[in-house]
Each structure stands twice: as C-alpha cells, then as structure tokens.
Amino acid sequence: MWIPLLLLVGLLCLGLAAWAGWRALTDRPVILRQLLTGAVIEAVLVVQVALGLAATAAGDGPADPVTYWGYLVTTLLVLPIAAVWAFTERTRWSSVVLVVASATVAFLQYRLLQVWVGL
C-alpha cells in the first residue's frame, strides 16, 4: 500500500464531504462538479486497488487480507452508489448522502491503513 495515495484519497474525501456539507447546510442539492470530483476520487481508488493487487502479488500483503479486500471493495462501491442516489434525489438530502458517503470512504482509508499494518 502506498501511504501518500491513501492520504490523498482521505483528504479528497474530506474536502468533498465539507463541500457537500456546506451545500446541505445552505439547503442546496448536489451539483455536477461534486459528482465529477467523486469520479476523480473513484479513479484514484481504482489505482489504489491496482497497487494493492501488485503489492499482494509481490508478497507484501496486508496483515489480514480478507478484511483488507473487504474494505477496499467497499470503498469502490460507496461513491458510485451515493452518486446515483444524489443524482436522482434533487433536494438538499442529496448533499447529505454525499457527505455520508465521502466521510465513509475517508474512514475506510484509515481502516485500510490499520489493517495493512496489522493494528
């Protein structure tokens, strides 16, 4: 696992959560730029999966592979599901959904690090 990439994903997710939180507080729905930011985060997550596969294949895998891959697959699914939900829900609650999804992915990045090092 490449720690700078993990930190990048976490910071991007927290930034997106803050942005969506601001829109939720001001009673506004998600906008396309926020969904595009989520797509960028998703692309970085795909790179993270590829690096995780490479590290595991090289024998430098996580301490608990089942939990690690469970978290990693979950991170890949959370933002796209939230994006579909936010796109169809055109109220401020779409922003709330994006806040929860982004914060979840950021937290899962923290858990990925813990599982990788065996904490």
ZIVEN-V854795 format. One record per helix or strand. SS is the DSSP state (A for helix, B for strand). FROM is the first residue (numbers start at 0). TO is the last residue. Records with the same first field share a line. If there is no record, write none. Layout:
BEGIN
SS=FROM-TO + FROM-TO
END
This chain:
BEGIN
A=2-24 + 31-56 + 64-87 + 91-116
END
